[in-house]
Amino acid sequence: MALHRIFNFNAGPAVLPLPVLEEIQASFLDYRSSGMSITEISHRSKLFDEVINDAVARAKRLLNLGEDFHVLFIQGGASLQFAMLPMNLLPKDRFADYVNTGTWSTKAIKEAEILKKDIRVVASSKDRDFCYIPKNISFNRDAVYVHLTSNNTIKGTQWANFPDTAGVPIIADMSSDILSRRLDMKKFGLIYAGAQKNIGPAGVCMVIIRDDLLKQIPEGLPSMLDYRTYATSNSLYNTPPCFTIYTIQLVLKWLEETVGGLDAMEKINRQKARLLYDFIDAGEFYRGTADKDSRSFMNVTFRLPSEELEKKFIAEATENGLGGLKGHRSVGGCRASIYNAMPTEGVAALVDFMKHFEQKNA
């Protein structure tokens, strides 16, 4: 039977590299001649130790992390991190700065407020429906941390450059652009990323935390909500989502050995985004929704002249093997998520379809 694959523009769960899927398929029934599937092996086994240790090592190499950073795998997605962060890192007598750039930032702020933590929203783009990234922000030098969302899947905005916080550690939700570009890790105290957008299937959140922050965590937290539990047990305190971690390991291997690292990946990602944005900007039929200097190169959001045309566009695109182009239910419109695993030919196919659709419907 011939393999049927579409170009998958879903925002998450999202496209995975085809070589990764093929390797999973080849070893799914008998992982490394064990006679067991990767979904059946014990998380206490040598086989899985090799998987998780390799995933950690590759993440550290790709991000150029020193020994002062820990790579953890925690269930509950990025949404659990909205609460875990202030629980672990924000004492009652201190405060943190938050920047609100959309839905996920808003949810992070809400969870901190539920915990009655002292947070200061030092900047927001809510005044223009989150279509831009705030600039010239005055951060508080005595804040414990600065929290921001690096890429906003729903509104299609992204921090092009991370702000100068005068030494206050940045904590970033990088769920939708983790490992898409080179980072200066000196700015960050903690990064967290739900896997299902750019590094794997749903089921785990990768957390990268600096050792000095780990040492500040107070006693008395529930074990499963304490970062130290994961750091001291190599994320094996309880049964982790083994298959998801295995897939992440293969994605990191693909990034290192096939793509050639983050510099090469960033170059490809920027080329893909430029191809799509240049076409959108060349005419008036399609309209990008994010300010040009705040545009995401992971999630390209755009509108057509009418909602009726948008529905037609999405339906016909699906018929032509271009899936997942419907915008988030909260905003409507269209969205092309062009994560690491989306090949350049997928973006080219989308642009070609958009040209023909415009010719027929303008």
C-alpha positions in Angstrom: 0.0 0.0 0.0 1.4 3.4 -1.0 2.1 5.8 1.9 -0.4 8.6 2.1 1.0 11.7 3.8 -0.4 15.2 3.7 1.4 18.5 4.6 0.3 18.8 8.2 0.0 22.5 9.3 -1.7 21.7 12.7 -0.6 23.8 15.6 -0.3 20.9 18.0 -0.1 17.9 18.2 1.9 18.7 15.1 4.0 17.4 12.3 6.9 15.1 13.2 10.0 14.4 10.9 9.2 11.6 8.6 12.6 9.8 9.3 11.6 9.8 13.0 8.3 8.2 12.3 9.9 5.7 10.0 12.4 4.8 12.8 9.6 4.4 15.3 7.7 2.2 12.9 10.7 0.0 12.3 11.3 -0.6 16.0 7.8 -0.4 17.4 7.2 -4.1 17.6 10.7 -5.1 18.6 12.8 -2.3 20.1 16.5 -3.0 19.6 16.0 -6.8 19.5 14.5 -6.9 22.9 11.4 -8.7 21.7 9.4 -5.9 23.2 7.9 -2.6 21.9 9.3 0.7 23.2 5.9 1.0 24.8 6.4 -2.2 26.7 9.9 -1.8 28.1 10.4 -1.0 31.8 11.3 2.6 32.7 13.8 1.0 35.1 15.5 -0.9 32.4 18.9 -0.3 30.9 17.2 0.2 27.5 15.2 3.1 28.8 18.1 4.6 30.7 19.9 4.8 27.4 16.9 6.5 25.8 16.4 9.2 28.5 20.1 9.8 29.0 20.7 10.3 25.3 17.7 12.7 25.1 19.2 14.8 27.9 22.7 14.7 26.4 21.4 15.8 23.0 19.3 18.6 24.4 22.4 19.9 26.3 24.6 19.7 23.2 22.0 21.4 20.9 21.4 24.3 23.4 25.1 24.4 24.5 24.1 23.9 28.2 26.6 23.7 30.9 26.6 21.4 33.9 24.6 24.0 35.8 21.5 23.2 33.8 19.2 20.2 34.4 16.9 18.7 31.6 13.7 17.3 33.1 10.7 15.5 31.7 7.4 16.3 33.5 3.9 15.3 32.8 1.0 17.8 32.7 2.1 19.8 29.8 3.0 23.5 29.8 -0.2 24.2 31.6 1.0 22.5 34.8 4.1 24.7 34.7 2.0 27.8 35.0 1.4 26.7 38.6 4.6 24.8 39.3 6.8 27.8 38.5 5.4 30.1 41.2 5.0 27.2 43.7 8.7 26.4 43.4 10.4 29.7 42.7 8.3 32.6 44.1 8.4 33.0 47.9 5.6 34.8 49.7 7.6 37.9 50.4 8.9 38.3 46.8 7.4 39.1 43.4 7.9 38.3 39.8 7.4 40.2 36.6 5.2 38.9 33.8 4.7 40.0 30.2 1.3 39.3 28.7 1.4 38.6 25.0 -1.7 36.4 24.6 -3.7 33.3 25.7 -0.8 31.3 27.2 0.7 34.3 29.1 -2.8 35.1 30.4 -3.2 31.6 31.7 0.2 31.7 33.4 -0.8 34.9 35.1 -4.1 33.4 36.2 -2.5 30.4 37.8 0.0 32.5 39.8 -2.9 34.7 41.0 -4.9 31.6 42.1 -1.9 30.7 44.3 -2.0 34.3 45.7 1.5 35.0 44.5 2.7 38.6 44.0 3.1 39.2 40.3 3.5 42.4 38.4 2.3 42.6 34.8 5.0 45.0 33.5 3.9 44.9 29.9 1.0 43.7 27.8 -0.1 43.8 24.1 -3.8 43.3 25.1 -4.6 46.8 24.0 -4.3 45.7 20.3 -5.6 42.2 20.7 -2.1 40.8 21.2 -0.9 41.4 17.6 2.5 42.6 18.7 5.4 42.0 21.2 5.9 44.9 23.7 9.1 46.9 23.6 11.1 49.1 25.9 9.8 47.4 29.0 10.8 48.6 32.4 11.6 45.5 34.4 12.0 45.5 38.2 15.6 44.7 39.2 14.4 43.1 42.5 12.0 40.7 40.8 12.7 37.0 41.3 12.2 36.2 37.7 10.7 37.6 34.4 8.1 35.3 32.8 7.3 35.5 29.1 5.9 33.3 26.3 8.5 33.2 23.5 6.1 32.3 20.7 2.3 32.8 20.6 0.6 30.1 18.6 -2.8 31.7 18.5 -1.9 35.3 17.6 1.2 34.5 15.5 3.7 36.6 17.4 7.2 35.8 18.6 10.0 37.5 20.5 12.6 38.2 17.8 15.1 39.2 20.6 14.8 38.5 24.3 14.8 41.6 26.5 17.6 42.9 28.7 16.3 42.2 32.2 19.3 43.5 34.1 20.3 40.1 35.3 16.9 38.9 36.5 16.5 35.4 35.1 14.0 34.9 32.3 11.6 32.1 32.6 10.1 31.3 29.1 7.3 29.2 27.9 8.9 27.9 24.6 6.3 25.2 23.8 6.0 26.3 20.2 9.5 27.3 19.3 11.8 25.3 21.5 14.9 24.2 19.5 13.9 26.3 16.5 16.9 28.7 16.8 20.0 29.4 18.7 19.6 30.9 22.2 21.8 32.8 24.6 21.2 30.6 27.6 22.9 33.0 30.0 19.6 35.0 30.0 17.4 32.1 31.1 16.9 30.5 34.5 14.2 28.1 33.2 12.7 27.1 29.9 9.6 24.9 29.6 8.0 23.4 26.5 5.1 21.1 26.0 6.4 18.5 23.5 3.5 18.3 21.1 4.3 21.4 19.0 8.0 21.2 18.0 9.8 18.2 19.6 7.4 15.3 19.9 3.9 13.9 20.6 1.8 15.0 23.5 2.4 13.6 27.0 5.4 15.4 28.5 6.8 18.9 29.1 10.6 19.4 28.8 11.8 21.7 31.6 15.4 23.1 31.5 16.3 24.6 34.9 19.4 26.3 36.1 21.0 24.9 39.3 20.9 28.1 41.3 17.1 28.3 40.9 16.8 24.6 41.9 18.6 25.4 45.2 16.1 28.1 46.0 13.0 25.8 46.1 11.4 25.7 49.6 10.7 22.6 51.5 7.2 21.3 51.9 6.0 21.0 48.3 4.2 17.8 47.2 6.8 15.5 45.6 5.3 15.5 42.2 5.2 19.3 42.1 8.8 19.8 43.2 11.4 20.3 40.5 14.0 18.7 42.7 12.1 15.4 42.6 12.8 15.2 38.9 16.3 16.5 39.0 17.5 14.0 41.6 15.8 11.0 40.0 16.6 11.8 36.3 12.9 12.2 35.7 12.3 8.6 36.9 10.6 9.2 40.2 7.5 7.6 38.8 6.7 6.0 35.5 7.3 8.7 32.8 5.6 8.8 29.4 8.3 6.5 27.9 7.1 6.6 24.3 7.0 10.4 24.2 10.5 10.7 25.6 11.7 8.1 23.1 10.2 10.2 20.3 11.8 13.3 21.6 15.2 11.5 21.7 14.7 10.6 18.0 13.7 14.2 17.1 16.8 15.5 18.9 18.9 13.0 17.0 17.3 14.2 13.7 18.1 17.8 14.6 21.7 17.0 15.4 22.6 14.4 12.8 20.3 15.1 9.8 19.6 18.9 10.0 23.0 19.8 11.4 22.1 21.6 14.6 20.2 24.8 15.6 22.0 27.2 13.4 21.1 25.1 10.3 17.5 24.6 11.7 17.1 28.4 12.2 18.2 29.2 8.7 15.7 26.7 7.3 12.9 28.0 9.5 13.5 31.6 8.5 13.6 30.7 4.8 10.2 28.9 5.2 8.6 31.9 7.0 10.0 34.4 4.5 8.6 32.4 1.6 5.1 32.5 3.1 5.1 36.1 4.5 6.6 37.5 1.2 3.7 36.0 -0.7 1.1 37.3 1.8 2.6 40.8 1.7 2.8 40.9 -2.1 -1.0 41.3 -2.5 -4.1 42.4 -0.8 -6.2 39.2 -0.8 -4.4 37.7 2.2 -3.7 39.8 5.3 -1.2 38.9 8.0 -2.6 39.5 11.5 0.6 40.2 13.4 2.7 43.3 13.2 5.6 42.7 10.8 8.3 43.2 13.5 6.6 40.8 15.8 5.7 38.0 13.4 6.3 34.4 14.3 8.3 32.1 12.1 6.5 29.1 13.6 2.9 30.1 13.4 1.8 32.2 10.4 -1.7 33.7 11.0 -3.6 35.4 8.2 -7.1 36.4 7.1 -9.0 36.3 3.8 -11.5 39.0 2.7 -14.4 37.2 4.3 -15.2 34.3 6.7 -17.0 32.6 3.9 -13.9 32.6 1.8 -11.8 31.4 4.8 -14.1 28.4 5.2 -13.8 27.6 1.5 -10.1 28.1 1.6 -9.7 25.6 4.5 -11.9 23.0 2.9 -10.2 23.2 -0.5 -6.8 23.2 1.0 -7.7 20.0 2.9 -8.9 18.4 -0.3 -5.5 19.3 -1.8 -3.4 17.6 0.9 -2.8 20.7 3.0 -4.2 20.0 6.5 -4.7 21.9 9.8 -5.0 25.5 8.3 -8.0 26.5 10.4 -7.2 29.3 12.9 -7.6 28.8 16.6 -11.3 28.6 17.6 -10.9 31.8 19.7 -9.8 34.0 16.8 -10.9 32.3 13.6 -9.1 33.0 10.3 -6.3 30.8 9.1 -3.0 29.6 10.5 -0.1 27.7 9.0 2.1 26.2 11.7 5.5 25.6 10.1 7.5 24.0 12.9 10.9 22.4 12.5 9.5 19.2 10.9 7.5 21.0 8.2 9.6 20.7 5.0 10.2 23.7 2.8 8.3 21.9 0.0 5.3 21.9 2.2 5.4 25.7 2.5 6.0 26.0 -1.2 2.9 23.8 -1.9 0.8 26.0 0.4 2.0 29.2 -1.4 1.2 27.6 -4.7 -2.3 26.7 -3.6 -2.8 30.2 -2.2 -1.9 31.7 -5.6 -4.4 29.5 -7.4 -7.2 30.1 -4.8 -6.7 33.8 -5.1 -6.9 33.7 -8.9 -10.2 31.8 -8.7 -11.8 33.8 -5.9 -10.4 37.4 -5.9 
